[in-house]
Amino acid sequence: MYRFLLTPRWWAINLFLLLSLPVCLFMGSWQLDRFEDRVDSHQDRRERTADGISDAETRPLDDLLPLTEDTLGEPARATGRYDLDREFLVPERRVDGRDGFYVLTMLRIDGDRALPVVRGWLPGAADPSRVPEAPGGEVTVTGVLQAPESQSSQGVRTGALPDGQLGIISAATLVNEVPYDVHNAWITVQETREPLKAVPPVAPEGSGLDAKAFQNLGYTAQWFVFAGFALFMWYRLFRREVETARDLALGIEPAPAPTPGAPAASEPEPDRETAGESAR
């Protein structure tokens, strides 16, 4: 009854199933691992933010740039000198539900390149007289690496701001404010000097656990569905072949498939004599 499995057609069907199932299961497992890695990374960053950053956890800035999804939010360290003449205030920023402003100072880390450093946050209106002076000389700054901001995400009109203030933190807004190149990333210091308060890292829109991780989870379900569908279709074909072989063993010929365009079979006309007797 199962001799049909030895036909070339079924050899091809079985080979397709044997190849497709491992591929689907491997891809589904790989996407699941990606989802778990993103969840673990997200949790580690939250715990790191809550517990603070140790020197052992930080990595050199050069190892984390250019900025990618994997390096975003990582603890970084950079050595250089603060440019005391290039300090900016970033107003209309909320921390712990209160309005205030960031204090951003340029850190010269080499001859022609600088890194924007948010040294902390102060409540109230932006006032440079309340800002403590940045340390002089060579310093090593540690903080969380952040992506450049966009004007649409902050909703701040940069043209309406006075001198010495920025609406968003990015290399595009700083290029006309400083006489040197600026890294298109910034760090927020987690150990600040009084009265500055540390700025908690913020993930940019379209990133983090909500966007990427659950996309991997959706791909996981998709690949497992593909594997189940391939197995289901093989079973349907196998059962149909078994039923056909059983019918042939019992002497039941399968009904021929209708030919496209052929006229439907008409019923035989009743015998005229028989019809006349019935009418009588």
Buried (B, 14 or more C-beta within 10 A) or exposed (E): EEEEEEEEEBEEBEEEBEEBBEEBBEBBEBBBEBBBEBBEBBEEBEEBBEEEBEEEBBBEBEEBBEBEEEBBBBBBBBEBBBBEEBBBBBBBBEBEEEEBBBBBBBBBBEEEEBBBBBBBBBBEEBEEEBBBEBBEEEBEBBBBBBBBBEBEEBEBEEEEBEEEBBBBBBBEBBEEEBEBBBBBBBBBBBEBEEEBBBBEBBBBEEEBBEEBBEBBBEBBEEBBEBBEEBBEEBEEBBEEBEEEBEEEEEEEEEEEEEEEEEEEEEEEEEEEEEEEEEEE
